[in-house]
Amino acid sequence: MVDIFYCGGKTSRPQTIKIGGTTKRYLHGLEGLLVADVPAETLGIADVPTETLGIADVPAETLGFADVPAETLGFADVPAETLFVADVPAETLGFADVPAETLGFADVPAETLFVADVPAETLGFADVPAETLGFADVPAETLFVADVPAETLGFADVPAETLGFADVPAETLFVADVPAETLGFADVPAETLGFADVPAETLFVADVPAETLGFADVPAETLGFADVPAETLFVADVPAETLGFADVPAETLGFADVPAETLFVADVPAETLGFADVPAETLGFADVPAETLFVADVPAETLGFADVPAETLGFADVPAETLFVADVPAYPARHS
């Protein structure tokens, strides 16, 4: 799954963006940038007010959290949007000082709980009754806490049949990185999970072994870009061979001829997708539609970023949407 990160400029009006069927908030400002994992110096974060920042994987010191009183960062007093800073040490954010009961699922708005990769103990999940966390009784949004051990969330106590694709709403299944056995996928017939018979939304369970999902039993030609709806292909981190990408002509996968939505398959080797055959200039920021550039984790050299002048990539001159290429090595850009 691709996280949405945000930082604002002069305006701090809350906005939303829909990616893979999930709406997430971000703060849209003058710069409105969405560039995850770019060195703080390059982004000029040091000069942006702490409350404006919400960029995952940036050292806490750089974001200035260390200078913000723990009580200010407590869940109760900080707007949900502000808390969207994944992968920042819990101590820095002051979670450790927030009573476990305040952090319990029942009393905290679903949005507030969206802090991926924070130790469960810190968030107080361990003190929430397993039955409260069961799929049946908790709103789907509340369950969106990726990378938290299944045992902590109480999934292990939910009957496998309850978790089966057929009986659980697609949104409920959006819990990335949870072992397939725990979710009960292993008990769902492979044919049920085949692309042809399962709604696209249902298949959005990133990082689940392909064998478990039954992809291995779906003919490669069925999975080819040309014949499968773009939404169906949104299954990040599944081996290209399994999805049948290897059998799709490189030219078919070229940026110019394939709809932007179709290219949204993060973490698939560039060679497999045929990016290597697309001229660097075609992939340059200035000439390629923003949507087309949304291919996370593809080496910058392959995308041709290395040939784009640093000034072109500066905050002020590049549209925010264009910069949404998470985890691509950053090149020196101008401070905002």
C-alpha positions as CSV (number, residue, x, y, z in Angstrom):
1,M,0.0,0.0,0.0
2,V,1.1,3.6,-0.6
3,D,0.8,6.0,2.2
4,I,-0.3,9.6,1.6
5,F,1.9,12.2,3.3
6,Y,1.3,15.9,3.3
7,C,2.7,19.3,4.1
8,G,1.0,22.6,3.6
9,G,2.1,26.1,2.8
10,K,0.2,29.3,3.5
11,T,-3.1,27.5,3.5
12,S,-4.0,24.7,6.0
13,R,-7.4,23.7,4.6
14,P,-8.0,19.9,5.1
15,Q,-8.4,18.1,1.9
16,T,-8.9,14.4,1.0
17,I,-7.6,12.2,-1.8
18,K,-8.8,8.8,-2.8
19,I,-6.2,6.2,-3.6
20,G,-7.1,2.5,-4.0
21,G,-10.6,2.9,-2.7
22,T,-9.4,4.5,0.5
23,T,-9.9,8.3,1.2
24,K,-7.1,9.9,3.3
25,R,-6.6,13.4,4.5
26,Y,-3.8,15.7,3.8
27,L,-3.2,19.4,4.3
28,H,-3.2,21.3,1.0
29,G,-1.2,24.5,1.0
30,L,0.6,26.7,-1.5
31,E,3.2,24.0,-2.0
32,G,0.8,21.1,-1.3
33,L,3.6,18.6,-1.7
34,L,3.3,14.9,-1.4
35,V,6.9,13.6,-1.5
36,A,7.6,10.9,1.0
37,D,11.1,10.0,2.1
38,V,12.9,13.0,0.7
39,P,15.7,14.4,2.8
40,A,14.5,17.2,5.0
41,E,17.2,19.6,3.8
42,T,16.0,19.2,0.3
43,L,12.4,19.9,1.2
44,G,13.2,22.8,3.4
45,I,11.1,21.2,6.2
46,A,13.1,23.0,8.9
47,D,11.4,26.2,7.9
48,V,7.9,24.9,7.9
49,P,5.7,25.2,11.0
50,T,5.5,21.9,12.9
51,E,1.7,21.7,12.7
52,T,1.9,22.0,8.9
53,L,4.2,18.9,8.6
54,G,3.0,15.4,8.1
55,I,5.7,13.7,6.2
56,A,6.4,10.1,7.2
57,D,10.0,8.8,7.7
58,V,11.5,12.2,8.3
59,P,13.7,12.4,11.4
60,A,11.6,13.7,14.4
61,E,14.2,16.3,15.2
62,T,13.8,17.8,11.7
63,L,10.1,18.0,12.1
64,G,10.5,19.8,15.4
65,F,8.4,17.4,17.4
66,A,11.1,17.2,20.0
67,D,10.3,20.8,21.0
68,V,6.6,20.3,21.2
69,P,5.3,19.5,24.7
70,A,4.1,15.9,25.0
71,E,0.7,17.1,26.2
72,T,0.2,19.1,23.0
73,L,0.8,16.0,21.0
74,G,-1.7,13.9,23.0
75,F,-4.5,12.4,21.0
76,A,-7.2,14.3,22.9
77,D,-5.8,17.8,22.1
78,V,-4.4,17.4,18.5
79,P,-6.6,17.3,15.4
80,A,-6.6,13.9,13.8
81,E,-4.9,15.2,10.6
82,T,-1.9,16.4,12.6
83,L,-1.4,12.9,14.0
84,F,-0.8,11.4,10.6
85,V,2.9,11.0,10.8
86,A,3.7,7.3,10.3
87,D,7.0,5.7,11.4
88,V,7.9,8.5,13.9
89,P,9.0,7.1,17.3
90,A,6.1,7.1,19.7
91,E,8.2,8.7,22.5
92,T,8.7,11.7,20.2
93,L,5.0,12.1,19.5
94,G,4.2,11.9,23.2
95,F,1.9,8.8,22.8
96,A,3.6,7.2,25.8
97,D,2.0,9.9,28.0
98,V,-1.6,9.4,26.8
99,P,-3.7,7.1,29.0
100,A,-4.3,3.7,27.4
101,E,-8.1,4.1,27.8
102,T,-8.0,7.3,25.8
103,L,-6.4,5.4,23.0
104,G,-8.9,2.5,23.1
105,F,-10.9,1.9,19.9
106,A,-14.2,2.6,21.5
107,D,-13.4,6.2,22.6
108,V,-11.1,7.5,19.9
109,P,-12.4,8.6,16.5
110,A,-11.3,6.2,13.7
111,E,-9.3,8.9,11.9
112,T,-7.2,9.4,15.1
113,L,-6.1,5.8,15.1
114,F,-4.5,6.0,11.7
115,V,-0.9,6.0,12.9
116,A,0.7,3.0,11.2
117,D,3.8,1.2,12.5
118,V,3.6,2.5,16.1
119,P,4.1,-0.2,18.7
120,A,0.7,-1.6,19.8
121,E,1.7,-1.4,23.5
122,T,2.3,2.4,23.1
123,L,-1.1,2.9,21.5
124,G,-2.8,0.9,24.2
125,F,-4.3,-1.7,21.9
126,A,-3.2,-4.4,24.3
127,D,-5.8,-3.1,26.8
128,V,-8.7,-3.3,24.4
129,P,-10.8,-6.5,24.7
130,A,-10.3,-8.8,21.8
131,E,-14.0,-9.0,21.2
132,T,-14.2,-5.2,20.8
133,L,-11.6,-5.5,18.0
134,G,-13.4,-8.3,16.2
135,F,-14.4,-7.6,12.6
136,A,-18.1,-8.0,13.3
137,D,-18.3,-5.3,16.0
138,V,-15.8,-2.6,14.9
139,P,-16.4,-0.2,12.0
140,A,-14.2,-1.0,9.0
141,E,-12.4,2.4,9.2
142,T,-11.4,1.6,12.8
143,L,-9.6,-1.5,11.7
144,F,-7.3,0.4,9.4
145,V,-4.1,0.1,11.5
146,A,-1.5,-1.6,9.2
147,D,1.4,-3.5,10.6
148,V,0.1,-4.1,14.1
149,P,0.5,-7.7,15.2
150,A,-2.7,-9.7,14.6
151,E,-2.7,-11.1,18.1
152,T,-2.8,-7.6,19.5
153,L,-5.8,-6.7,17.4
154,G,-7.6,-9.8,18.4
155,F,-7.9,-11.2,14.9
156,A,-6.8,-14.6,16.1
157,D,-10.1,-14.8,18.0
158,V,-12.3,-14.1,15.0
159,P,-13.7,-17.3,13.3
160,A,-12.0,-17.9,9.9
161,E,-15.3,-18.2,8.2
162,T,-16.2,-14.7,9.4
163,L,-13.1,-13.4,7.7
164,G,-13.8,-15.2,4.5
165,F,-14.0,-13.0,1.4
166,A,-17.6,-14.0,0.7
167,D,-19.0,-12.8,4.0
168,V,-16.9,-9.8,4.9
169,P,-17.3,-6.3,3.3
170,A,-14.4,-5.4,1.1
171,E,-13.5,-2.4,3.3
172,T,-13.2,-4.7,6.3
173,L,-10.5,-6.7,4.7
174,F,-8.2,-3.8,4.2
175,V,-5.6,-4.8,6.8
176,A,-2.3,-4.9,5.1
177,D,0.6,-7.1,6.2
178,V,-1.5,-9.4,8.5
179,P,-0.6,-13.0,8.1
180,A,-3.0,-14.8,5.7
181,E,-3.5,-17.6,8.1
182,T,-4.7,-15.2,10.7
183,L,-7.2,-13.6,8.4
184,G,-8.5,-17.0,7.4
185,F,-7.7,-16.6,3.7
186,A,-6.2,-20.1,3.7
187,D,-9.8,-21.5,4.1
188,V,-11.2,-19.6,1.1
189,P,-11.4,-21.7,-2.1
190,A,-8.8,-20.5,-4.6
191,E,-11.5,-20.2,-7.3
192,T,-13.5,-17.8,-5.1
193,L,-10.4,-15.6,-5.0
194,G,-9.8,-15.7,-8.7
195,F,-9.8,-12.3,-10.5
196,A,-12.8,-13.1,-12.6
197,D,-15.2,-13.9,-9.7
198,V,-14.1,-11.5,-7.0
199,P,-14.9,-7.7,-6.9
200,A,-11.8,-5.7,-7.5
201,E,-12.1,-3.9,-4.1
202,T,-12.0,-7.3,-2.3
203,L,-8.6,-8.1,-3.8
204,F,-7.0,-5.0,-2.2
205,V,-5.0,-6.9,0.4
206,A,-1.4,-6.0,-0.2
207,D,1.5,-8.3,0.8
208,V,-0.5,-11.5,1.0
209,P,1.2,-14.5,-0.6
210,A,-0.1,-15.0,-4.2
211,E,-0.6,-18.7,-3.6
212,T,-2.9,-17.9,-0.7
213,L,-5.0,-15.5,-2.8
214,G,-5.2,-18.1,-5.6
215,F,-3.6,-15.9,-8.2
216,A,-1.5,-18.8,-9.3
217,D,-4.6,-20.5,-10.7
218,V,-5.6,-17.5,-12.8
219,P,-4.5,-17.8,-16.5
220,A,-1.7,-15.3,-17.3
221,E,-3.7,-14.0,-20.2
222,T,-6.6,-13.1,-18.0
223,L,-4.2,-11.0,-15.9
224,G,-2.8,-9.2,-18.9
225,F,-3.1,-5.4,-18.8
226,A,-5.2,-5.3,-21.9
227,D,-8.0,-7.6,-20.6
228,V,-8.2,-6.8,-16.9
229,P,-9.8,-3.7,-15.4
230,A,-7.2,-1.3,-13.9
231,E,-8.7,-1.6,-10.4
232,T,-8.2,-5.4,-10.5
233,L,-4.5,-5.0,-11.0
234,F,-4.0,-3.0,-7.8
235,V,-2.3,-5.8,-5.8
236,A,1.0,-4.4,-4.7
237,D,4.0,-6.6,-4.0
238,V,2.8,-9.7,-5.8
239,P,5.5,-11.3,-8.0
240,A,5.2,-10.1,-11.6
241,E,5.4,-13.7,-12.9
242,T,2.4,-14.6,-10.8
243,L,0.3,-11.7,-12.2
244,G,1.4,-12.6,-15.8
245,F,3.1,-9.2,-16.4
246,A,6.0,-11.1,-18.0
247,D,3.8,-12.1,-20.9
248,V,2.6,-8.6,-21.7
249,P,4.6,-6.9,-24.5
250,A,6.8,-4.1,-23.1
251,E,5.4,-1.6,-25.7
252,T,1.9,-2.3,-24.3
253,L,3.1,-1.3,-20.9
254,G,4.9,1.9,-22.1
255,F,3.8,5.1,-20.5
256,A,2.5,6.6,-23.7
257,D,0.1,3.8,-24.6
258,V,-1.2,2.6,-21.2
259,P,-3.9,4.5,-19.2
260,A,-2.4,6.0,-16.1
261,E,-4.6,4.0,-13.8
262,T,-3.3,0.7,-15.3
263,L,0.3,1.7,-14.3
264,F,-0.6,1.8,-10.6
265,V,1.2,-1.4,-9.6
266,A,3.8,-0.4,-7.0
267,D,7.0,-2.5,-6.4
268,V,7.0,-4.4,-9.7
269,P,10.4,-4.5,-11.3
270,A,10.7,-1.7,-13.9
271,E,12.1,-4.1,-16.5
272,T,9.0,-6.2,-16.3
273,L,6.7,-3.2,-16.8
274,G,8.8,-2.1,-19.8
275,F,9.7,1.3,-18.3
276,A,13.3,0.8,-19.4
277,D,12.1,1.2,-23.0
278,V,10.5,4.6,-22.4
279,P,12.6,7.5,-23.4
280,A,13.8,9.5,-20.3
281,E,12.5,12.7,-21.8
282,T,9.0,11.2,-22.1
283,L,9.1,10.5,-18.4
284,G,10.4,14.0,-17.4
285,F,8.2,15.9,-15.0
286,A,7.3,18.6,-17.5
287,D,6.0,16.4,-20.2
288,V,4.2,13.5,-18.4
289,P,0.7,13.8,-16.9
290,A,0.8,13.8,-13.1
291,E,-1.2,10.6,-12.8
292,T,1.3,8.7,-15.0
293,L,4.1,9.5,-12.6
294,F,2.4,7.6,-9.7
295,V,4.6,4.5,-9.7
296,A,6.1,4.2,-6.3
297,D,9.4,2.5,-5.6
298,V,10.7,2.5,-9.2
299,P,14.3,3.6,-9.4
300,A,14.7,7.3,-10.3
301,E,17.1,6.5,-13.1
302,T,14.5,4.4,-14.8
303,L,11.9,7.1,-14.6
304,G,14.4,9.6,-16.0
305,F,14.2,12.0,-13.0
306,A,18.0,12.3,-13.2
307,D,17.6,14.3,-16.3
308,V,15.1,16.8,-14.9
309,P,16.8,20.1,-13.8
310,A,16.8,20.5,-10.0
311,E,15.1,23.9,-10.3
312,T,12.2,22.3,-12.2
313,L,11.7,20.0,-9.2
314,G,11.6,22.9,-6.7
315,F,8.6,23.3,-4.5
316,A,7.3,26.5,-6.1
317,D,7.4,25.5,-9.7
318,V,6.1,21.9,-9.8
319,P,2.4,21.1,-9.4
320,A,1.8,19.1,-6.2
321,E,0.2,16.2,-8.0
322,T,3.3,15.8,-10.1
323,L,5.5,15.3,-7.1
324,F,3.5,12.4,-5.7
325,V,6.1,9.7,-6.4
326,A,6.7,8.1,-3.0
327,D,10.1,6.5,-2.2
328,V,11.9,7.6,-5.3
329,P,15.4,8.8,-4.5
330,A,15.3,12.6,-4.3
331,Y,17.5,15.0,-6.2
332,P,18.5,18.4,-4.8
333,A,15.6,20.7,-5.0
334,R,15.1,24.3,-4.0
335,H,14.0,25.2,-0.4
336,S,10.5,26.5,-0.2
